[in-house]
Amino acid sequence: MSLLDYFKSSKSKTASVAKERLQILVAHERYYRNKPSYLPQLQEELMQVIRKYVQVDQDAISVKFEQDDNQETLELNITLPDTQNPRNTQQDMIRNAL
């Protein structure tokens, strides 16, 4: 193996890695391009409404948008905290609202 062969093989490996990275970037762009522009604002407003009634972390709420040929789906997942006494929690929320 000569020194030139070493640099040739390195170039082809670099090109394939660059091509793979570009394909990943294009796939991400296509994914985000198909999302509606209002989705981030909708997600933020939904989170504000949920937090008005239930104390949850931002990580506990996820919004997912899927689009098929003839249907669009907005999926909202909320991991609610465990509450020992839900009545006290409701009373606390009422007091905080006043």
C-alpha positions, -999 to +999 in steps of 0.1 A: +000+000+000+015+033-011+010+067+005-013+077-024-036+048-018-039+058+018-051+093+009-075+080-018-093+057+005-096+084+031-112+107+006-139+082-003-146+075+033-149+112+040-173+116+010-196+088+022-197+103+057-205+137+043-232+122+021-248+104+051-248+136+072-264+155+044-291+129+040-298+132+077-301+170+075-324+168+045-346+143+063-349+166+093-357+196+071-385+177+054-399+166+087-400+201+101-412+217+068-444+196+070-453+209+104-477+238+106-462+271+115-486+276+144-475+244+162-449+260+186-473+287+197-501+262+201-478+240+222-469+269+245-505+279+250-516+244+257-489+241+283-500+274+300-536+261+302-526+228+316-503+244+342-532+266+352-550+235+366-522+210+373-486+216+384-465+197+358-429+201+345-423+211+310-408+177+304-441+161+313-459+176+283-453+165+247-470+176+216-466+155+184-479+163+150-483+136+123-495+140+088-506+112+065-520+114+030-555+123+040-553+131+078-535+152+103-531+142+139-522+163+169-512+141+198-509+156+233-493+135+261-493+147+297-477+128+325-497+139+355-480+139+390-491+114+416-513+131+442-520+116+476-551+136+483-567+152+452-592+171+473-564+192+489-549+198+456-582+212+443-586+234+473-551+247+469-558+256+433-590+274+443-571+294+470-543+303+445-569+315+420-584+339+445 
